[in-house]
Amino acid sequence: MEKQTIYQFKVQDLSGKEFDFTTLKGKKIIIVNTASQCGLTPQYKELEALYKKYKSKNFVIVGFPANNFGAQEPGTNAEIATFCQKITE
């Protein structure tokens, strides 16, 4: 059986474009499930600080907004993108 890796996956980003995980080969990756109306939303700023601290060392954070946990991410993709941009400024 062939070993499976994250690099086999392609997902759709917030703008509807295909994102291929092979573009992240060689990087250190953290994948997070996000929801803008979750009690843990303040962690966005901490994640942004972590990214800024280590991005020069091939570090990336990939976030997946999800509305399937208590309907805590009810916005459209455009609303989610705007919210994430505002909260990390």
PDB file of N, CA, C and O in Angstrom:
ATOM      1  N   MET A   1       0.843  -1.185   0.000  1.00  0.00           N
ATOM      2  CA  MET A   1       0.000   0.000   0.000  1.00  0.00           C
ATOM      3  C   MET A   1       0.884   1.242   0.000  1.00  0.00           C
ATOM      4  O   MET A   1       1.805   1.361   0.808  1.00  0.00           O
ATOM      5  N   GLU A   2       0.597   2.152  -0.904  1.00  0.00           N
ATOM      6  CA  GLU A   2       1.374   3.381  -1.020  1.00  0.00           C
ATOM      7  C   GLU A   2       1.093   4.309   0.157  1.00  0.00           C
ATOM      8  O   GLU A   2      -0.054   4.474   0.572  1.00  0.00           O
ATOM      9  N   LYS A   3       2.143   4.906   0.682  1.00  0.00           N
ATOM     10  CA  LYS A   3       2.015   5.849   1.788  1.00  0.00           C
ATOM     11  C   LYS A   3       1.281   7.105   1.309  1.00  0.00           C
ATOM     12  O   LYS A   3       1.629   7.686   0.281  1.00  0.00           O
ATOM     13  N   GLN A   4       0.272   7.510   2.061  1.00  0.00           N
ATOM     14  CA  GLN A   4      -0.474   8.706   1.708  1.00  0.00           C
ATOM     15  C   GLN A   4       0.120   9.906   2.434  1.00  0.00           C
ATOM     16  O   GLN A   4       0.584   9.793   3.568  1.00  0.00           O
ATOM     17  N   THR A   5       0.100  11.046   1.771  1.00  0.00           N
ATOM     18  CA  THR A   5       0.589  12.286   2.355  1.00  0.00           C
ATOM     19  C   THR A   5      -0.383  13.407   2.035  1.00  0.00           C
ATOM     20  O   THR A   5      -1.294  13.248   1.223  1.00  0.00           O
ATOM     21  N   ILE A   6      -0.181  14.518   2.673  1.00  0.00           N
ATOM     22  CA  ILE A   6      -1.017  15.696   2.422  1.00  0.00           C
ATOM     23  C   ILE A   6      -0.859  16.191   0.984  1.00  0.00           C
ATOM     24  O   ILE A   6      -1.752  16.843   0.444  1.00  0.00           O
ATOM     25  N   TYR A   7       0.271  15.880   0.377  1.00  0.00           N
ATOM     26  CA  TYR A   7       0.560  16.389  -0.967  1.00  0.00           C
ATOM     27  C   TYR A   7      -0.306  15.755  -2.046  1.00  0.00           C
ATOM     28  O   TYR A   7      -0.236  16.159  -3.207  1.00  0.00           O
ATOM     29  N   GLN A   8      -1.104  14.788  -1.691  1.00  0.00           N
ATOM     30  CA  GLN A   8      -2.021  14.167  -2.642  1.00  0.00           C
ATOM     31  C   GLN A   8      -3.315  14.965  -2.781  1.00  0.00           C
ATOM     32  O   GLN A   8      -4.118  14.695  -3.674  1.00  0.00           O
ATOM     33  N   PHE A   9      -3.520  15.938  -1.909  1.00  0.00           N
ATOM     34  CA  PHE A   9      -4.796  16.635  -1.856  1.00  0.00           C
ATOM     35  C   PHE A   9      -4.785  17.973  -2.582  1.00  0.00           C
ATOM     36  O   PHE A   9      -3.785  18.689  -2.626  1.00  0.00           O
ATOM     37  N   LYS A  10      -5.938  18.268  -3.144  1.00  0.00           N
ATOM     38  CA  LYS A  10      -6.217  19.569  -3.738  1.00  0.00           C
ATOM     39  C   LYS A  10      -7.547  20.012  -3.145  1.00  0.00           C
ATOM     40  O   LYS A  10      -8.484  19.221  -3.041  1.00  0.00           O
ATOM     41  N   VAL A  11      -7.621  21.274  -2.760  1.00  0.00           N
ATOM     42  CA  VAL A  11      -8.852  21.815  -2.179  1.00  0.00           C
ATOM     43  C   VAL A  11      -9.195  23.122  -2.870  1.00  0.00           C
ATOM     44  O   VAL A  11      -8.386  23.675  -3.615  1.00  0.00           O
ATOM     45  N   GLN A  12     -10.372  23.597  -2.624  1.00  0.00           N
ATOM     46  CA  GLN A  12     -10.798  24.874  -3.184  1.00  0.00           C
ATOM     47  C   GLN A  12     -10.559  25.959  -2.133  1.00  0.00           C
ATOM     48  O   GLN A  12     -10.967  25.808  -0.982  1.00  0.00           O
ATOM     49  N   ASP A  13      -9.898  27.055  -2.527  1.00  0.00           N
ATOM     50  CA  ASP A  13      -9.656  28.141  -1.583  1.00  0.00           C
ATOM     51  C   ASP A  13     -10.885  29.055  -1.500  1.00  0.00           C
ATOM     52  O   ASP A  13     -11.885  28.829  -2.182  1.00  0.00           O
ATOM     53  N   LEU A  14     -10.796  30.088  -0.655  1.00  0.00           N
ATOM     54  CA  LEU A  14     -11.946  30.974  -0.453  1.00  0.00           C
ATOM     55  C   LEU A  14     -12.394  31.708  -1.714  1.00  0.00           C
ATOM     56  O   LEU A  14     -13.552  32.110  -1.830  1.00  0.00           O
ATOM     57  N   SER A  15     -11.468  31.881  -2.657  1.00  0.00           N
ATOM     58  CA  SER A  15     -11.839  32.567  -3.899  1.00  0.00           C
ATOM     59  C   SER A  15     -12.321  31.596  -4.970  1.00  0.00           C
ATOM     60  O   SER A  15     -12.613  31.995  -6.097  1.00  0.00           O
ATOM     61  N   GLY A  16     -12.401  30.317  -4.605  1.00  0.00           N
ATOM     62  CA  GLY A  16     -12.904  29.319  -5.546  1.00  0.00           C
ATOM     63  C   GLY A  16     -11.838  28.687  -6.416  1.00  0.00           C
ATOM     64  O   GLY A  16     -12.144  27.853  -7.268  1.00  0.00           O
ATOM     65  N   LYS A  17     -10.589  29.075  -6.211  1.00  0.00           N
ATOM     66  CA  LYS A  17      -9.497  28.512  -7.003  1.00  0.00           C
ATOM     67  C   LYS A  17      -8.984  27.229  -6.362  1.00  0.00           C
ATOM     68  O   LYS A  17      -9.071  27.044  -5.148  1.00  0.00           O
ATOM     69  N   GLU A  18      -8.451  26.356  -7.197  1.00  0.00           N
ATOM     70  CA  GLU A  18      -7.884  25.111  -6.699  1.00  0.00           C
ATOM     71  C   GLU A  18      -6.550  25.379  -6.005  1.00  0.00           C
ATOM     72  O   GLU A  18      -5.697  26.093  -6.531  1.00  0.00           O
ATOM     73  N   PHE A  19      -6.383  24.801  -4.824  1.00  0.00           N
ATOM     74  CA  PHE A  19      -5.125  24.884  -4.095  1.00  0.00           C
ATOM     75  C   PHE A  19      -4.546  23.487  -4.016  1.00  0.00           C
ATOM     76  O   PHE A  19      -5.189  22.570  -3.504  1.00  0.00           O
ATOM     77  N   ASP A  20      -3.349  23.324  -4.514  1.00  0.00           N
ATOM     78  CA  ASP A  20      -2.671  22.040  -4.555  1.00  0.00           C
ATOM     79  C   ASP A  20      -1.619  22.005  -3.444  1.00  0.00           C
ATOM     80  O   ASP A  20      -0.700  22.824  -3.421  1.00  0.00           O
ATOM     81  N   PHE A  21      -1.763  21.060  -2.538  1.00  0.00           N
ATOM     82  CA  PHE A  21      -0.832  20.978  -1.413  1.00  0.00           C
ATOM     83  C   PHE A  21       0.602  20.664  -1.832  1.00  0.00           C
ATOM     84  O   PHE A  21       1.523  20.819  -1.030  1.00  0.00           O
ATOM     85  N   THR A  22       0.807  20.228  -3.066  1.00  0.00           N
ATOM     86  CA  THR A  22       2.188  20.000  -3.502  1.00  0.00           C
ATOM     87  C   THR A  22       2.979  21.302  -3.512  1.00  0.00           C
ATOM     88  O   THR A  22       4.209  21.273  -3.476  1.00  0.00           O
ATOM     89  N   THR A  23       2.292  22.446  -3.560  1.00  0.00           N
ATOM     90  CA  THR A  23       2.987  23.733  -3.542  1.00  0.00           C
ATOM     91  C   THR A  23       3.640  24.002  -2.184  1.00  0.00           C
ATOM     92  O   THR A  23       4.440  24.928  -2.051  1.00  0.00           O
ATOM     93  N   LEU A  24       3.303  23.199  -1.189  1.00  0.00           N
ATOM     94  CA  LEU A  24       3.855  23.384   0.152  1.00  0.00           C
ATOM     95  C   LEU A  24       4.975  22.397   0.487  1.00  0.00           C
ATOM     96  O   LEU A  24       5.474  22.380   1.612  1.00  0.00           O
ATOM     97  N   LYS A  25       5.363  21.585  -0.481  1.00  0.00           N
ATOM     98  CA  LYS A  25       6.438  20.618  -0.215  1.00  0.00           C
ATOM     99  C   LYS A  25       7.676  21.339   0.300  1.00  0.00           C
ATOM    100  O   LYS A  25       8.075  22.377  -0.229  1.00  0.00           O
ATOM    101  N   GLY A  26       8.274  20.774   1.340  1.00  0.00           N
ATOM    102  CA  GLY A  26       9.476  21.343   1.926  1.00  0.00           C
ATOM    103  C   GLY A  26       9.194  22.366   3.013  1.00  0.00           C
ATOM    104  O   GLY A  26      10.120  22.879   3.641  1.00  0.00           O
ATOM    105  N   LYS A  27       7.920  22.666   3.240  1.00  0.00           N
ATOM    106  CA  LYS A  27       7.554  23.643   4.265  1.00  0.00           C
ATOM    107  C   LYS A  27       7.030  22.929   5.518  1.00  0.00           C
ATOM    108  O   LYS A  27       6.579  21.786   5.458  1.00  0.00           O
ATOM    109  N   LYS A  28       7.102  23.620   6.627  1.00  0.00           N
ATOM    110  CA  LYS A  28       6.483  23.162   7.863  1.00  0.00           C
ATOM    111  C   LYS A  28       5.067  23.710   7.845  1.00  0.00           C
ATOM    112  O   LYS A  28       4.866  24.909   7.648  1.00  0.00           O
ATOM    113  N   ILE A  29       4.093  22.848   8.048  1.00  0.00           N
ATOM    114  CA  ILE A  29       2.692  23.223   7.856  1.00  0.00           C
ATOM    115  C   ILE A  29       1.887  22.987   9.136  1.00  0.00           C
ATOM    116  O   ILE A  29       1.975  21.929   9.760  1.00  0.00           O
ATOM    117  N   ILE A  30       1.112  23.986   9.505  1.00  0.00           N
ATOM    118  CA  ILE A  30       0.088  23.800  10.540  1.00  0.00           C
ATOM    119  C   ILE A  30      -1.251  23.969   9.838  1.00  0.00           C
ATOM    120  O   ILE A  30      -1.460  24.933   9.102  1.00  0.00           O
ATOM    121  N   ILE A  31      -2.148  23.030  10.069  1.00  0.00           N
ATOM    122  CA  ILE A  31      -3.494  23.106   9.504  1.00  0.00           C
ATOM    123  C   ILE A  31      -4.457  23.347  10.662  1.00  0.00           C
ATOM    124  O   ILE A  31      -4.457  22.614  11.652  1.00  0.00           O
ATOM    125  N   VAL A  32      -5.276  24.385  10.519  1.00  0.00           N
ATOM    126  CA  VAL A  32      -6.225  24.718  11.580  1.00  0.00           C
ATOM    127  C   VAL A  32      -7.641  24.795  11.045  1.00  0.00           C
ATOM    128  O   VAL A  32      -7.878  25.231   9.918  1.00  0.00           O
ATOM    129  N   ASN A  33      -8.578  24.362  11.877  1.00  0.00           N
ATOM    130  CA  ASN A  33      -9.992  24.496  11.594  1.00  0.00           C
ATOM    131  C   ASN A  33     -10.414  25.804  12.239  1.00  0.00           C
ATOM    132  O   ASN A  33     -10.135  26.027  13.417  1.00  0.00           O
ATOM    133  N   THR A  34     -11.077  26.668  11.494  1.00  0.00           N
ATOM    134  CA  THR A  34     -11.424  27.989  12.018  1.00  0.00           C
ATOM    135  C   THR A  34     -12.927  28.240  11.953  1.00  0.00           C
ATOM    136  O   THR A  34     -13.652  27.637  11.162  1.00  0.00           O
ATOM    137  N   ALA A  35     -13.362  29.154  12.815  1.00  0.00           N
ATOM    138  CA  ALA A  35     -14.753  29.592  12.815  1.00  0.00           C
ATOM    139  C   ALA A  35     -14.790  30.975  13.448  1.00  0.00           C
ATOM    140  O   ALA A  35     -14.397  31.140  14.603  1.00  0.00           O
ATOM    141  N   SER A  36     -15.256  31.959  12.709  1.00  0.00           N
ATOM    142  CA  SER A  36     -15.183  33.347  13.161  1.00  0.00           C
ATOM    143  C   SER A  36     -16.055  33.652  14.376  1.00  0.00           C
ATOM    144  O   SER A  36     -15.809  34.636  15.073  1.00  0.00           O
ATOM    145  N   GLN A  37     -17.054  32.841  14.639  1.00  0.00           N
ATOM    146  CA  GLN A  37     -17.907  33.090  15.799  1.00  0.00           C
ATOM    147  C   GLN A  37     -17.650  32.114  16.941  1.00  0.00           C
ATOM    148  O   GLN A  37     -18.497  31.920  17.812  1.00  0.00           O
ATOM    149  N   CYS A  38     -16.486  31.514  16.921  1.00  0.00           N
ATOM    150  CA  CYS A  38     -16.081  30.559  17.952  1.00  0.00           C
ATOM    151  C   CYS A  38     -15.417  31.312  19.102  1.00  0.00           C
ATOM    152  O   CYS A  38     -14.826  32.371  18.893  1.00  0.00           O
ATOM    153  N   GLY A  39     -15.510  30.778  20.296  1.00  0.00           N
ATOM    154  CA  GLY A  39     -14.867  31.388  21.452  1.00  0.00           C
ATOM    155  C   GLY A  39     -13.353  31.417  21.353  1.00  0.00           C
ATOM    156  O   GLY A  39     -12.699  32.148  22.096  1.00  0.00           O
ATOM    157  N   LEU A  40     -12.788  30.635  20.449  1.00  0.00           N
ATOM    158  CA  LEU A  40     -11.333  30.595  20.277  1.00  0.00           C
ATOM    159  C   LEU A  40     -10.832  31.538  19.190  1.00  0.00           C
ATOM    160  O   LEU A  40      -9.645  31.529  18.864  1.00  0.00           O
ATOM    161  N   THR A  41     -11.720  32.348  18.629  1.00  0.00           N
ATOM    162  CA  THR A  41     -11.343  33.263  17.563  1.00  0.00           C
ATOM    163  C   THR A  41     -10.177  34.175  17.929  1.00  0.00           C
ATOM    164  O   THR A  41      -9.395  34.504  17.037  1.00  0.00           O
ATOM    165  N   PRO A  42     -10.004  34.609  19.182  1.00  0.00           N
ATOM    166  CA  PRO A  42      -8.832  35.434  19.514  1.00  0.00           C
ATOM    167  C   PRO A  42      -7.491  34.770  19.162  1.00  0.00           C
ATOM    168  O   PRO A  42      -6.468  35.448  19.061  1.00  0.00           O
ATOM    169  N   GLN A  43      -7.503  33.462  18.981  1.00  0.00           N
ATOM    170  CA  GLN A  43      -6.276  32.765  18.597  1.00  0.00           C
ATOM    171  C   GLN A  43      -5.801  33.150  17.201  1.00  0.00           C
ATOM    172  O   GLN A  43      -4.649  32.888  16.854  1.00  0.00           O
ATOM    173  N   TYR A  44      -6.655  33.760  16.401  1.00  0.00           N
ATOM    174  CA  TYR A  44      -6.238  34.189  15.067  1.00  0.00           C
ATOM    175  C   TYR A  44      -5.024  35.110  15.157  1.00  0.00           C
ATOM    176  O   TYR A  44      -4.072  34.969  14.390  1.00  0.00           O
ATOM    177  N   LYS A  45      -5.063  36.047  16.094  1.00  0.00           N
ATOM    178  CA  LYS A  45      -3.938  36.974  16.247  1.00  0.00           C
ATOM    179  C   LYS A  45      -2.678  36.233  16.662  1.00  0.00           C
ATOM    180  O   LYS A  45      -1.584  36.560  16.203  1.00  0.00           O
ATOM    181  N   GLU A  46      -2.825  35.246  17.522  1.00  0.00           N
ATOM    182  CA  GLU A  46      -1.678  34.445  17.950  1.00  0.00           C
ATOM    183  C   GLU A  46      -1.127  33.620  16.788  1.00  0.00           C
ATOM    184  O   GLU A  46       0.087  33.477  16.639  1.00  0.00           O
ATOM    185  N   LEU A  47      -2.018  33.086  15.978  1.00  0.00           N
ATOM    186  CA  LEU A  47      -1.575  32.332  14.799  1.00  0.00           C
ATOM    187  C   LEU A  47      -0.851  33.245  13.823  1.00  0.00           C
ATOM    188  O   LEU A  47       0.162  32.857  13.241  1.00  0.00           O
ATOM    189  N   GLU A  48      -1.364  34.457  13.641  1.00  0.00           N
ATOM    190  CA  GLU A  48      -0.712  35.418  12.756  1.00  0.00           C
ATOM    191  C   GLU A  48       0.680  35.772  13.278  1.00  0.00           C
ATOM    192  O   GLU A  48       1.627  35.874  12.497  1.00  0.00           O
ATOM    193  N   ALA A  49       0.809  35.959  14.589  1.00  0.00           N
ATOM    194  CA  ALA A  49       2.108  36.269  15.188  1.00  0.00           C
ATOM    195  C   ALA A  49       3.075  35.093  15.010  1.00  0.00           C
ATOM    196  O   ALA A  49       4.256  35.290  14.724  1.00  0.00           O
ATOM    197  N   LEU A  50       2.570  33.891  15.178  1.00  0.00           N
ATOM    198  CA  LEU A  50       3.391  32.692  14.981  1.00  0.00           C
ATOM    199  C   LEU A  50       3.882  32.614  13.537  1.00  0.00           C
ATOM    200  O   LEU A  50       5.048  32.318  13.280  1.00  0.00           O
ATOM    201  N   TYR A  51       2.973  32.883  12.603  1.00  0.00           N
ATOM    202  CA  TYR A  51       3.339  32.867  11.184  1.00  0.00           C
ATOM    203  C   TYR A  51       4.413  33.915  10.887  1.00  0.00           C
ATOM    204  O   TYR A  51       5.412  33.616  10.233  1.00  0.00           O
ATOM    205  N   LYS A  52       4.206  35.134  11.365  1.00  0.00           N
ATOM    206  CA  LYS A  52       5.176  36.199  11.100  1.00  0.00           C
ATOM    207  C   LYS A  52       6.546  35.869  11.689  1.00  0.00           C
ATOM    208  O   LYS A  52       7.576  36.211  11.108  1.00  0.00           O
ATOM    209  N   LYS A  53       6.553  35.211  12.832  1.00  0.00           N
ATOM    210  CA  LYS A  53       7.816  34.868  13.491  1.00  0.00           C
ATOM    211  C   LYS A  53       8.605  33.819  12.706  1.00  0.00           C
ATOM    212  O   LYS A  53       9.833  33.887  12.636  1.00  0.00           O
ATOM    213  N   TYR A  54       7.903  32.856  12.120  1.00  0.00           N
ATOM    214  CA  TYR A  54       8.591  31.725  11.497  1.00  0.00           C
ATOM    215  C   TYR A  54       8.457  31.616   9.975  1.00  0.00           C
ATOM    216  O   TYR A  54       8.980  30.673   9.382  1.00  0.00           O
ATOM    217  N   LYS A  55       7.769  32.559   9.340  1.00  0.00           N
ATOM    218  CA  LYS A  55       7.558  32.432   7.891  1.00  0.00           C
ATOM    219  C   LYS A  55       8.875  32.396   7.115  1.00  0.00           C
ATOM    220  O   LYS A  55       8.944  31.779   6.052  1.00  0.00           O
ATOM    221  N   SER A  56       9.903  33.037   7.623  1.00  0.00           N
ATOM    222  CA  SER A  56      11.193  33.022   6.928  1.00  0.00           C
ATOM    223  C   SER A  56      11.878  31.654   7.033  1.00  0.00           C
ATOM    224  O   SER A  56      12.897  31.411   6.387  1.00  0.00           O
ATOM    225  N   LYS A  57      11.308  30.768   7.850  1.00  0.00           N
ATOM    226  CA  LYS A  57      11.874  29.424   8.027  1.00  0.00           C
ATOM    227  C   LYS A  57      10.986  28.369   7.359  1.00  0.00           C
ATOM    228  O   LYS A  57      10.877  27.237   7.830  1.00  0.00           O
ATOM    229  N   ASN A  58      10.356  28.769   6.252  1.00  0.00           N
ATOM    230  CA  ASN A  58       9.498  27.853   5.481  1.00  0.00           C
ATOM    231  C   ASN A  58       8.306  27.341   6.274  1.00  0.00           C
ATOM    232  O   ASN A  58       7.966  26.161   6.189  1.00  0.00           O
ATOM    233  N   PHE A  59       7.677  28.204   7.034  1.00  0.00           N
ATOM    234  CA  PHE A  59       6.538  27.858   7.863  1.00  0.00           C
ATOM    235  C   PHE A  59       5.276  28.480   7.285  1.00  0.00           C
ATOM    236  O   PHE A  59       5.273  29.652   6.910  1.00  0.00           O
ATOM    237  N   VAL A  60       4.202  27.696   7.210  1.00  0.00           N
ATOM    238  CA  VAL A  60       2.919  28.203   6.730  1.00  0.00           C
ATOM    239  C   VAL A  60       1.786  27.687   7.622  1.00  0.00           C
ATOM    240  O   VAL A  60       1.900  26.646   8.269  1.00  0.00           O
ATOM    241  N   ILE A  61       0.711  28.439   7.631  1.00  0.00           N
ATOM    242  CA  ILE A  61      -0.508  28.019   8.318  1.00  0.00           C
ATOM    243  C   ILE A  61      -1.616  27.971   7.281  1.00  0.00           C
ATOM    244  O   ILE A  61      -1.831  28.932   6.541  1.00  0.00           O
ATOM    245  N   VAL A  62      -2.311  26.853   7.232  1.00  0.00           N
ATOM    246  CA  VAL A  62      -3.427  26.691   6.300  1.00  0.00           C
ATOM    247  C   VAL A  62      -4.695  26.577   7.144  1.00  0.00           C
ATOM    248  O   VAL A  62      -4.820  25.670   7.966  1.00  0.00           O
ATOM    249  N   GLY A  63      -5.632  27.500   6.936  1.00  0.00           N
ATOM    250  CA  GLY A  63      -6.871  27.497   7.699  1.00  0.00           C
ATOM    251  C   GLY A  63      -8.041  26.995   6.876  1.00  0.00           C
ATOM    252  O   GLY A  63      -8.175  27.307   5.693  1.00  0.00           O
ATOM    253  N   PHE A  64      -8.879  26.214   7.527  1.00  0.00           N
ATOM    254  CA  PHE A  64     -10.089  25.703   6.896  1.00  0.00           C
ATOM    255  C   PHE A  64     -11.301  26.173   7.680  1.00  0.00           C
ATOM    256  O   PHE A  64     -11.610  25.610   8.730  1.00  0.00           O
ATOM    257  N   PRO A  65     -11.999  27.201   7.187  1.00  0.00           N
ATOM    258  CA  PRO A  65     -13.221  27.632   7.854  1.00  0.00           C
ATOM    259  C   PRO A  65     -14.264  26.519   7.785  1.00  0.00           C
ATOM    260  O   PRO A  65     -14.461  25.895   6.742  1.00  0.00           O
ATOM    261  N   ALA A  66     -14.925  26.285   8.916  1.00  0.00           N
ATOM    262  CA  ALA A  66     -15.920  25.221   8.955  1.00  0.00           C
ATOM    263  C   ALA A  66     -17.157  25.678   9.722  1.00  0.00           C
ATOM    264  O   ALA A  66     -17.052  26.255  10.805  1.00  0.00           O
ATOM    265  N   ASN A  67     -18.305  25.418   9.158  1.00  0.00           N
ATOM    266  CA  ASN A  67     -19.570  25.799   9.787  1.00  0.00           C
ATOM    267  C   ASN A  67     -20.280  24.589  10.388  1.00  0.00           C
ATOM    268  O   ASN A  67     -21.451  24.677  10.756  1.00  0.00           O
ATOM    269  N   ASN A  68     -19.589  23.476  10.488  1.00  0.00           N
ATOM    270  CA  ASN A  68     -20.245  22.250  10.935  1.00  0.00           C
ATOM    271  C   ASN A  68     -20.103  21.974  12.432  1.00  0.00           C
ATOM    272  O   ASN A  68     -20.437  20.880  12.886  1.00  0.00           O
ATOM    273  N   PHE A  69     -19.621  22.934  13.197  1.00  0.00           N
ATOM    274  CA  PHE A  69     -19.526  22.787  14.647  1.00  0.00           C
ATOM    275  C   PHE A  69     -20.324  23.911  15.295  1.00  0.00           C
ATOM    276  O   PHE A  69     -19.769  24.959  15.624  1.00  0.00           O
ATOM    277  N   GLY A  70     -21.582  23.705  15.473  1.00  0.00           N
ATOM    278  CA  GLY A  70     -22.432  24.701  16.107  1.00  0.00           C
ATOM    279  C   GLY A  70     -22.718  25.919  15.249  1.00  0.00           C
ATOM    280  O   GLY A  70     -23.062  26.977  15.775  1.00  0.00           O
ATOM    281  N   ALA A  71     -22.583  25.789  13.940  1.00  0.00           N
ATOM    282  CA  ALA A  71     -22.865  26.883  12.998  1.00  0.00           C
ATOM    283  C   ALA A  71     -22.096  28.153  13.378  1.00  0.00           C
ATOM    284  O   ALA A  71     -22.664  29.246  13.392  1.00  0.00           O
ATOM    285  N   GLN A  72     -20.799  28.003  13.686  1.00  0.00           N
ATOM    286  CA  GLN A  72     -19.984  29.127  14.131  1.00  0.00           C
ATOM    287  C   GLN A  72     -19.239  29.831  12.997  1.00  0.00           C
ATOM    288  O   GLN A  72     -18.455  30.747  13.244  1.00  0.00           O
ATOM    289  N   GLU A  73     -19.480  29.406  11.758  1.00  0.00           N
ATOM    290  CA  GLU A  73     -18.869  30.064  10.592  1.00  0.00           C
ATOM    291  C   GLU A  73     -19.927  30.198   9.507  1.00  0.00           C
ATOM    292  O   GLU A  73     -19.841  29.549   8.465  1.00  0.00           O
ATOM    293  N   PRO A  74     -20.946  31.060   9.758  1.00  0.00           N
ATOM    294  CA  PRO A  74     -22.081  31.131   8.835  1.00  0.00           C
ATOM    295  C   PRO A  74     -21.876  32.022   7.614  1.00  0.00           C
ATOM    296  O   PRO A  74     -22.730  32.031   6.727  1.00  0.00           O
ATOM    297  N   GLY A  75     -20.790  32.761   7.534  1.00  0.00           N
ATOM    298  CA  GLY A  75     -20.603  33.722   6.461  1.00  0.00           C
ATOM    299  C   GLY A  75     -20.279  33.111   5.115  1.00  0.00           C
ATOM    300  O   GLY A  75     -19.982  31.922   4.997  1.00  0.00           O
ATOM    301  N   THR A  76     -20.345  33.963   4.100  1.00  0.00           N
ATOM    302  CA  THR A  76     -19.927  33.566   2.757  1.00  0.00           C
ATOM    303  C   THR A  76     -18.400  33.537   2.717  1.00  0.00           C
ATOM    304  O   THR A  76     -17.751  34.013   3.648  1.00  0.00           O
ATOM    305  N   ASN A  77     -17.835  32.997   1.676  1.00  0.00           N
ATOM    306  CA  ASN A  77     -16.378  32.984   1.548  1.00  0.00           C
ATOM    307  C   ASN A  77     -15.788  34.387   1.582  1.00  0.00           C
ATOM    308  O   ASN A  77     -14.748  34.612   2.200  1.00  0.00           O
ATOM    309  N   ALA A  78     -16.451  35.330   0.920  1.00  0.00           N
ATOM    310  CA  ALA A  78     -15.970  36.715   0.915  1.00  0.00           C
ATOM    311  C   ALA A  78     -16.026  37.315   2.317  1.00  0.00           C
ATOM    312  O   ALA A  78     -15.106  38.023   2.725  1.00  0.00           O
ATOM    313  N   GLU A  79     -17.093  37.038   3.053  1.00  0.00           N
ATOM    314  CA  GLU A  79     -17.217  37.545   4.426  1.00  0.00           C
ATOM    315  C   GLU A  79     -16.151  36.933   5.337  1.00  0.00           C
ATOM    316  O   GLU A  79     -15.581  37.622   6.183  1.00  0.00           O
ATOM    317  N   ILE A  80     -15.889  35.661   5.162  1.00  0.00           N
ATOM    318  CA  ILE A  80     -14.863  34.984   5.957  1.00  0.00           C
ATOM    319  C   ILE A  80     -13.491  35.600   5.677  1.00  0.00           C
ATOM    320  O   ILE A  80     -12.731  35.875   6.606  1.00  0.00           O
ATOM    321  N   ALA A  81     -13.178  35.814   4.417  1.00  0.00           N
ATOM    322  CA  ALA A  81     -11.878  36.398   4.049  1.00  0.00           C
ATOM    323  C   ALA A  81     -11.728  37.796   4.644  1.00  0.00           C
ATOM    324  O   ALA A  81     -10.666  38.130   5.169  1.00  0.00           O
ATOM    325  N   THR A  82     -12.769  38.610   4.569  1.00  0.00           N
ATOM    326  CA  THR A  82     -12.726  39.955   5.125  1.00  0.00           C
ATOM    327  C   THR A  82     -12.563  39.901   6.635  1.00  0.00           C
ATOM    328  O   THR A  82     -11.765  40.655   7.192  1.00  0.00           O
ATOM    329  N   PHE A  83     -13.286  39.043   7.298  1.00  0.00           N
ATOM    330  CA  PHE A  83     -13.178  38.906   8.753  1.00  0.00           C
ATOM    331  C   PHE A  83     -11.764  38.515   9.163  1.00  0.00           C
ATOM    332  O   PHE A  83     -11.188  39.110  10.074  1.00  0.00           O
ATOM    333  N   CYS A  84     -11.213  37.521   8.494  1.00  0.00           N
ATOM    334  CA  CYS A  84      -9.861  37.052   8.839  1.00  0.00           C
ATOM    335  C   CYS A  84      -8.826  38.157   8.638  1.00  0.00           C
ATOM    336  O   CYS A  84      -7.894  38.299   9.430  1.00  0.00           O
ATOM    337  N   GLN A  85      -8.994  38.913   7.601  1.00  0.00           N
ATOM    338  CA  GLN A  85      -8.047  40.005   7.320  1.00  0.00           C
ATOM    339  C   GLN A  85      -8.148  41.071   8.414  1.00  0.00           C
ATOM    340  O   GLN A  85      -7.125  41.568   8.885  1.00  0.00           O
ATOM    341  N   LYS A  86      -9.352  41.421   8.815  1.00  0.00           N
ATOM    342  CA  LYS A  86      -9.549  42.461   9.829  1.00  0.00           C
ATOM    343  C   LYS A  86      -9.010  42.022  11.194  1.00  0.00           C
ATOM    344  O   LYS A  86      -8.354  42.801  11.885  1.00  0.00           O
ATOM    345  N   ILE A  87      -9.285  40.782  11.578  1.00  0.00           N
ATOM    346  CA  ILE A  87      -8.930  40.337  12.923  1.00  0.00           C
ATOM    347  C   ILE A  87      -7.417  40.163  13.110  1.00  0.00           C
ATOM    348  O   ILE A  87      -6.924  40.217  14.236  1.00  0.00           O
ATOM    349  N   THR A  88      -6.693  39.957  12.030  1.00  0.00           N
ATOM    350  CA  THR A  88      -5.244  39.752  12.146  1.00  0.00           C
ATOM    351  C   THR A  88      -4.460  41.030  11.941  1.00  0.00           C
ATOM    352  O   THR A  88      -3.232  41.018  12.025  1.00  0.00           O
ATOM    353  N   GLU A  89      -5.137  42.127  11.676  1.00  0.00           N
ATOM    354  CA  GLU A  89      -4.431  43.417  11.468  1.00  0.00           C
ATOM    355  C   GLU A  89      -3.979  44.001  12.779  1.00  0.00           C
ATOM    356  O   GLU A  89      -3.374  45.072  12.802  1.00  0.00           O
TER     357      GLU A  89
END
